[in-house]
Amino acid sequence: MVKEALVLIKNIATDRLYAAKIAKSNFDSNFSKNQFYMEIKSQITAKNPAVLDLIGVSFKDFDNNDYPTIITDFLSNRSLQ
């Protein structure tokens, strides 16, 4: 299972809020990598209003560590969990 951190981030130019899901474990196994890629794919292909729009993906976290990060829209009335 991939450990992760969920954080709220803000674009300082627009004041827009986003949710960032940061993987906090090494992707040593193919299972972990596949799980991450499947999550990205499902967000790209989802046509459901309950699924947040994918804004971007990085293979580094905000401290430039090798922790993949997924950025999505943030809805203020929904939990990051």
C-alpha positions in Angstrom: 0.0 0.0 0.0 1.3 3.5 -0.9 1.5 5.9 2.0 0.4 9.4 1.1 0.0 12.9 2.4 -2.9 15.2 1.4 -2.2 18.9 1.5 -3.9 22.1 0.4 -1.9 24.4 -1.9 -2.5 27.8 -3.2 -1.5 29.5 -6.5 -0.1 32.8 -5.3 -0.7 34.5 -8.6 -4.5 33.6 -8.7 -5.2 32.7 -5.0 -6.8 29.5 -6.4 -6.7 26.5 -4.1 -5.7 23.0 -5.1 -5.4 19.6 -3.4 -2.0 17.8 -3.6 -1.7 14.1 -3.0 1.9 13.3 -2.3 3.1 9.7 -2.2 5.3 9.1 0.8 6.7 5.7 0.0 9.2 4.5 -2.5 7.9 2.9 -5.7 10.2 -0.1 -5.3 7.6 -2.5 -6.6 5.8 -2.6 -9.9 2.5 -2.8 -8.0 3.1 0.6 -6.4 4.0 2.1 -9.8 1.0 0.6 -11.5 -1.3 1.7 -8.7 -0.1 5.3 -9.2 -0.4 5.2 -12.9 -3.9 3.7 -12.7 -5.0 6.6 -10.4 -3.7 9.1 -12.9 -5.4 7.3 -15.8 -8.7 7.1 -13.9 -8.7 10.9 -13.2 -7.8 11.7 -16.8 -10.5 9.6 -18.3 -13.2 10.2 -15.6 -16.3 11.9 -16.9 -18.1 12.0 -13.5 -18.8 15.3 -11.6 -17.8 13.5 -8.4 -14.2 13.1 -9.6 -12.0 16.2 -9.2 -10.3 17.5 -12.3 -6.6 16.5 -12.6 -4.5 19.7 -12.8 -1.1 18.1 -13.0 1.4 15.4 -12.0 5.0 15.6 -10.9 7.4 12.9 -10.0 8.9 15.1 -7.3 7.3 16.6 -4.2 7.5 20.3 -3.2 10.8 19.7 -1.6 12.3 18.1 -4.7 12.2 14.6 -3.2 11.4 11.6 -5.3 7.7 11.4 -4.1 5.2 11.5 -7.0 2.5 14.2 -6.5 -0.9 14.5 -8.0 -2.6 18.0 -8.1 -6.4 18.3 -8.4 -9.0 21.0 -8.0 -10.0 21.7 -4.5 -13.6 22.1 -3.5 -14.0 24.0 -0.3 -17.0 22.1 0.9 -15.3 18.7 0.6 -12.7 17.0 2.7 -9.1 16.3 1.5 -9.6 12.8 2.7 
